[in-house]
Amino acid sequence: MAAGGLITPSLTNAQQSGQQPVESLKELSLEQLGNVEVTTASKEPEQVWKTPAAIYVLTQEDIRRSGATSIPELLRLVPGVAVARIDSDHWSVSIRGFAGQFSKSLLVLIDGRSVYTPLFAGVYWQVQDTVLEDIERIEVIRGPGGTIWGANAVNGVINIITKHSRDTQGALASATAGTLDQGIGEFRYGGGNDKGFNYRVYGKGFIRGSESHADNANFDHWRSGQLGFRTDWSPTSTDSITIQGDIYKSDDGERVAVSLYSPPSRLVLDGPHDVGGGNLLGRWNRKLDEDSDLQVQAYYDRTSRFSPQLGEIRNTFDIDLLYHVKLKNNQEISLGVGARWSPDTVLQNFDTLDFEPHQETDSIYSWFLQDQIPIVRDKLSLTVGSKFEHNNYSGFEIQPNARLLWTLTNHQTIWAAIARAVRTPSRLDQDLQLTTFLGGNLPIYLRVLGNKDFKPENLIGSEFGYRTLVAKSLYVDVSAFYNKYDDLYGYGAGTAFVETSPPPVRLILQLPLANALKGTTAGVEIAPEWEPFEWLKLKGSYSFLHLNVNNKSGFADALNTASDNGSSPHHQFELQTLFNLPKKLEIDGTVRYVSALPAQLVEAYTTADIRFGWRPSASWEFSLVGQNLLQPRHVEFGADVDTLVGIKRAGYLNITWRR
Amino acid sequence: MRNAWIAIVCVLLLDGSLCAQQPKPSEYQVKAVYLYNFGRFITWPANPDSKELKSFPICVLGQDPFGPALDTTLASESLDHKPIVIRRISKPQDSTECRILFIHSSASNQLKEILSALDHLAILTVSDMADFSKRGGMIQFVLEGEKVRFEVNLANTENANLTLSSELLKVARVVRRNDKSGD
C-alpha cells in the first residue's frame, strides 16, 4: 500500500475539461466503477515527484500501448535506458554507459527478487518474462542505487512490480500471431473472497522466429513456456502476506565460437541453449502502528542453463528484513538486514572455457540505514544513509549516499545527490579461464584468466535533477550526472609462454583480468510529456552520454577501453505519440534514433513502431502492431561471432479477451 | 470507412471537436459518481436531535476540483429519499450539516482542525489528499494507474457511527487505525 499512486494535490486542480454524460457511469457496479480508466492531469505519482533520484515509471497503460512483447523491448520507452537487440533472444540493456550482453553494473528485480546472475555479472533477459498485462509498473532508477538496493546497482536499478492479485480478478486470454512473434498465447485467471484473500494463476508460451543472419541461419529461433501464481492475503487489517512463484523453460539458441587445442582449432557452433528454472517468494508486511512497519521477505530461485559452451546450475536463497518508522519530528528512518547464499555448479564442455573451481557458493550479508530528514517542512528534505555489505569475493563494502530534495513551488522540484556504489567481483572476474585461437603454424592462443585479487569496481556519482509542470498539460523532467569510476574491469600485463599439456604444443599469450581502467561519464536526460488534448499525448526523450574510460597507470588495455567507450550510444532520441480516436480506436507511434556504436561496428539508425488498437467492448481488444518499420533490417549491437545480425521489420496481430 | 476518415483527419488536423467523441471520463467525473455511491451504500445513524434534514447535503470544502461534474452527476438524484443538494463551503464550521464532506487537498494544512470540529458527527469525510485516511479521514481516493479506487479507515467511520455495506467493503481497501490525535 505504501506504493499507491497518489497525485500531488497541486496537480489535480484542473479537471474541468471534457465533461461527459455520466448517466452511464452511475449504472455501473462499484466493482465496474473501480475499473473505469480515467484521464488525469499528470500520471506522475507523488512518489515520483518527491523522489530525489532520476526515476521513471512505466505504467500498465504505457505497457499496453507500447506494442512490445518482451520486458527488454518495453524498456526502450524509458529515457536514458539503452536497449539494443543482439539477436532474437539476446539483448544489451544498459543505463548511463557500459553496455553489453551482460551489462555488469545494472541491477534488475522482479517483485523484489534479484535476477542478476553472479556467474557472468549481468541479466539473462530472455527468461525474465511474465504476462505483460499483469505488470503493475516498471520503475527505473538511473544512477547509483547501492544504498538501498545493494551491490551492482551502480548505474541503475530496474524494478519490475506485478499487480496485486486483487487487481487481476477474472479471466484473461490472449493470442498473438505475427511474422517474428509467430505465436504467443497467454491465459490468466484470478479470484478471491471478501475476507482479504485473492489469487491468480497464469500461463504463457511463445514461439519467436530468428532475426536476419548473413548465412540464413536460424539458431536464434526460440520457444518458451512459463507458469506462475500469486496469492495475497490480509488476515488482519495490519498484516498482508504475499506468496508467489513461477516455473519456466526456454529453448533458445545462440551462435558461439569455441576454440580447440587440436585442429580444427576454431569451431563455430549454432547450438540450443536450454534454460529452465523456478522461484518461490514469500513476503509478510505488518503495520506495527500508525507510523512504523516491518517487512520480511524470503525467496528461493533456481536456474539451470546448458549452452553449447558451458552449463550452469544455480540455487539462490535470500532473506531480507526491512523496518520503517516515522518519528515524531517527521524524520523517516529505514533500516534493513539481508543475507543471500547462492551455490552454483559449472559444467565444463571444452578445455578452453572453464570456471575454476567448478563449484562455488556466493554469499552476501548486508545491512543498511537511511534517514530522511525534513529540514524545512514540505520544502527541503535531506536523505542520508549507507549500505554495509560483506561478500565472499572482496569482503566488506560501504555504499553511502546523500540526497537533497527542494520543493520550489507546487509545480517545481529540484534534487541533487552524491553516492558511492560498487560492483562486487563475480565468478567471471575471479574464476574465468577463456582461451581463444588466434592463428599461426605454431598455433597461438589468447588466454584471459580470472584474478583472485580482483577488487570491486567503484563509482562516485553526482547527479542533479529538475521536474516542472510548465503548464497544466506539459511536464518536463531533466537530470544531469557526472560519474567517476575507478578499478574498472580490464586486462593486466600479458605474458607469453609455450604450453605442452594437453598436447599439441602451442604458444599462449596470457592476459590476467585486473582492475585496470578508470574513467568518467557525464550526461543529460530530458523527458518532456505533453497532453495538448484529452485525446492526444506526446512523450519525448533525449539522452546524451559522454564516456571517457582510460587505462590506469601501469596498464595498456586497448580492447576494453575501446569497448567501454564505443558500445553505448552518445545520443538517443525518442518520440511517442498516443492518439485516442472515436469508436475506441487507438493509434500509437514511436520513432527513435540511436547514434552509432563504433566498438560494435553498428551505425546510427532511426526506426519506428506503430500500433492500432481497438476495444469494441470491455471484453475484447484487438491490436495490430508494426515494429522497426523504417527499413527491412537494421543492426543494433555486435553479435558474439563474426557477422552482424539484422533486426527485422516485423508485425503481429493480437486478440485479448477479458471477463 | 467514415471512422477511418475521421481518424485520418484527426491525425492531420489535430482537431479536437471531431476526435474527442468517446474519450475516457475524467478522474473527477468518476469520483463524483463514487460520492453518489457512498451515499447509497452507507447507512447514517438516525438523527438524535429531532432536527431532521429535508435534503441530503453533499459539501465540498475548499477549492472545487469537480467543476460541473458534481452538479451534472448528482443534481437530480436523491439519497435516503431526500434530494441531494450540493454546497460549496469555505469554512469548516459550515460543514456540520453535511452528510458527505469532500475536503480538497488545498485544505491539507487545516485538516486537523477540520476533523476535530467534526469529531463524532455522522459526516462522511472524503478526500484525495495524501495520507488522508491515516490522518483521521474516512475515505481516501487512491489512483491506481488510471483507475480510481478508495481506501476506508474503519476506525474513523465507526467513530462516527456510519455503517458501511458489505458491497462497499468488498471493493474498498480497508484499513483500521485508531488514531485519536488526528495527525
Boltz contact constraints between the chains, C-beta under 6 A:
constraints:
  - contact:
      token1: [A, 4]
      token2: [B, 142]
      max_distance: 6.0
  - contact:
      token1: [A, 5]
      token2: [B, 143]
      max_distance: 6.0
  - contact:
      token1: [A, 6]
      token2: [B, 130]
      max_distance: 6.0
  - contact:
      token1: [A, 7]
      token2: [B, 143]
      max_distance: 6.0
  - contact:
      token1: [A, 9]
      token2: [B, 105]
      max_distance: 6.0
  - contact:
      token1: [A, 9]
      token2: [B, 129]
      max_distance: 6.0
  - contact:
      token1: [A, 12]
      token2: [B, 65]
      max_distance: 6.0
  - contact:
      token1: [A, 15]
      token2: [B, 26]
      max_distance: 6.0
  - contact:
      token1: [A, 15]
      token2: [B, 27]
      max_distance: 6.0
  - contact:
      token1: [A, 15]
      token2: [B, 28]
      max_distance: 6.0
  - contact:
      token1: [A, 15]
      token2: [B, 65]
      max_distance: 6.0
  - contact:
      token1: [A, 16]
      token2: [B, 67]
      max_distance: 6.0
  - contact:
      token1: [A, 18]
      token2: [B, 23]
      max_distance: 6.0
  - contact:
      token1: [A, 18]
      token2: [B, 26]
      max_distance: 6.0
  - contact:
      token1: [A, 19]
      token2: [B, 68]
      max_distance: 6.0
  - contact:
      token1: [A, 20]
      token2: [B, 25]
      max_distance: 6.0
  - contact:
      token1: [A, 22]
      token2: [B, 29]
      max_distance: 6.0
  - contact:
      token1: [A, 22]
      token2: [B, 73]
      max_distance: 6.0
  - contact:
      token1: [A, 25]
      token2: [B, 33]
      max_distance: 6.0
  - contact:
      token1: [A, 26]
      token2: [B, 33]
      max_distance: 6.0
  - contact:
      token1: [A, 30]
      token2: [B, 37]
      max_distance: 6.0
  - contact:
      token1: [A, 30]
      token2: [B, 171]
      max_distance: 6.0
  - contact:
      token1: [A, 31]
      token2: [B, 171]
      max_distance: 6.0
  - contact:
      token1: [A, 34]
      token2: [B, 149]
      max_distance: 6.0
  - contact:
      token1: [A, 34]
      token2: [B, 171]
      max_distance: 6.0
  - contact:
      token1: [A, 36]
      token2: [B, 30]
      max_distance: 6.0
  - contact:
      token1: [A, 37]
      token2: [B, 24]
      max_distance: 6.0
  - contact:
      token1: [A, 37]
      token2: [B, 146]
      max_distance: 6.0
  - contact:
      token1: [A, 38]
      token2: [B, 24]
      max_distance: 6.0
  - contact:
      token1: [A, 38]
      token2: [B, 25]
      max_distance: 6.0
  - contact:
      token1: [A, 38]
      token2: [B, 27]
      max_distance: 6.0
  - contact:
      token1: [A, 38]
      token2: [B, 30]
      max_distance: 6.0
  - contact:
      token1: [A, 38]
      token2: [B, 146]
      max_distance: 6.0
  - contact:
      token1: [A, 38]
      token2: [B, 148]
      max_distance: 6.0
  - contact:
      token1: [A, 39]
      token2: [B, 24]
      max_distance: 6.0
  - contact:
      token1: [A, 39]
      token2: [B, 26]
      max_distance: 6.0
  - contact:
      token1: [A, 40]
      token2: [B, 27]
      max_distance: 6.0
  - contact:
      token1: [A, 46]
      token2: [B, 130]
      max_distance: 6.0
  - contact:
      token1: [A, 59]
      token2: [B, 145]
      max_distance: 6.0
  - contact:
      token1: [A, 60]
      token2: [B, 145]
      max_distance: 6.0
  - contact:
      token1: [A, 61]
      token2: [B, 146]
      max_distance: 6.0
  - contact:
      token1: [A, 194]
      token2: [B, 170]
      max_distance: 6.0
  - contact:
      token1: [A, 237]
      token2: [B, 176]
      max_distance: 6.0
  - contact:
      token1: [A, 290]
      token2: [B, 177]
      max_distance: 6.0
  - contact:
      token1: [A, 290]
      token2: [B, 179]
      max_distance: 6.0
  - contact:
      token1: [A, 533]
      token2: [B, 16]
      max_distance: 6.0
  - contact:
      token1: [A, 534]
      token2: [B, 20]
      max_distance: 6.0
  - contact:
      token1: [A, 534]
      token2: [B, 23]
      max_distance: 6.0
  - contact:
      token1: [A, 535]
      token2: [B, 19]
      max_distance: 6.0
  - contact:
      token1: [A, 535]
      token2: [B, 20]
      max_distance: 6.0
  - contact:
      token1: [A, 535]
      token2: [B, 23]
      max_distance: 6.0
  - contact:
      token1: [A, 581]
      token2: [B, 7]
      max_distance: 6.0
  - contact:
      token1: [A, 581]
      token2: [B, 10]
      max_distance: 6.0
  - contact:
      token1: [A, 582]
      token2: [B, 6]
      max_distance: 6.0
  - contact:
      token1: [A, 582]
      token2: [B, 21]
      max_distance: 6.0
  - contact:
      token1: [A, 582]
      token2: [B, 22]
      max_distance: 6.0
  - contact:
      token1: [A, 583]
      token2: [B, 3]
      max_distance: 6.0
